Amino acid sequence: MSAPAPVRHLIAGQWRPGHGEALRSVNPAHPAVVVAEGSAAVAADVDTAVGAAAAAARPWAALGVHQRGAMLSAAAQIVERNAEPWGHELATEEGKTRAEGIGEVRRAAQILRYYGAEGDRQAGEIYASPRAGEQILVTRKPLGVVGVITPFNFPIAIPAWKIAPALVYGNAVVWKPASTVPLLAIRLAEALTEAGLPPGVLNLVIGGVDIGDALVNHPGVEGITFTGSTAVGRRIAAAAAARGVPAQAEMGGKNAAVVLDDADLDLAVEQVMLGAFRSTGQKCTATSRLIVTAGIADAFCDALLAQARALRVGDPVDDATQMGPVVSDLAQRSITAGIDTALAQGATALAGGQPYADGPLADGFFVAPTVLQLGTSPGDVWTDELFGPVLAIRRAADAEEAFTLANDSEFGLSAAVFTQDMTRALEAVERIDVGVLHVNSESAGADPHVPFGGAKKSGLGPKEQGGAAREFFTHTTTVYLRGGRPGA
Ligand code: UN1
């Protein structure tokens, strides 16, 4: 067992210990094992970090997009080279399986590579002018100092997909990651520092809600990007609006998989299993609602339950494990409470639903893969995001009713529809109100070059990734460009 890694903060180009309250991340499969340990940042650190970022922002913006991109490309190589050890650390700190952890580190490298090449993709707009001798063009400028607040569930990929575009478009960053995953945050900041980022361009301050609040309310922060819970996202967006700065908030999901009568049964079962239980269901894009039409419902549920009951739950660094623990004691308690409420409100547990009372999983923050059959009054589990391995099933008479049920949520992040009928698939595209729709694949997943984000109440502000990220991390200047007096 290795010694805990020290928690350090990156401020003005220097790695420093914190002076705040004790902060430790533990292995959620073995909570007695400390992964990283030290002290949180304090509000004064946020102030210093924002000051350093403000000083670094102008020369950074002046550097040019190609040079900034070259540093991201260098960071991508460092991240890629460390995929195995950092993926292992990720699994021990966050709890997803080691294979997923390594995959996530590689994904962070891919995101850095994508934005590293952004200079070659930049293109602008030129408009005709109603006046002779004039052209109108639109240029883009960075916001300045951007506050980045990231969740625990993708400790390196989500930070990469916020920080890489923020930096390449010329912003300086002050980043507060979830305090449950400090080690992976330190790893990404190390890679970017090693890649040559000038001091102050990226600052890392690790801490709890007080540090997030200090960042969000700091007058020097000129934009805030956040991924996390709906309650916090709305609070951040409100605080940003009160200060008159833009905010981008990616929040909750209650994502449906719709399985229609003509679906490829094996494919649908496989993909719903991945959507519901990969990363222990801790994704805003995870499948937490399943709607299945009458003609396939019994066969589908039988096959799904057999797989859910057989899922190998265990230590994420054991190669045989298919699903690890949830991130923390708090998460375990809130998911378990959500399951208990569902059962009290009339749901039937078809798989899981019970805590691990004894055996090797009893000490870790494990929650059994849980499948709940809902009745006609579906209860809170139909509407509230539990952020864990819990799938709630409802049956629909036909595709029309299934699409209506899929839309029966205030959220609209992602959905999956399983059908082999192109007409039905196109109907789903028309009918299902989401930001991301998968036809015959699981509800989770995102690629760096395409927009990511939700419809309805899942998100606020411009979408993330691809060209969409530019909308948030830059502002435009419309330039009326004339030479001298025409004809003079
Ligand atoms: C994915 O589906 O692979 O917090 C990414 C989340 C999302 C990212 C999902 N913002 O789960």
Residues whose N, C-alpha, C, O or C-beta is under 5 A from the ligand:
A	BS01	UN1	T227 E250 Q282 K283 C284 T285 A444 G445 A446
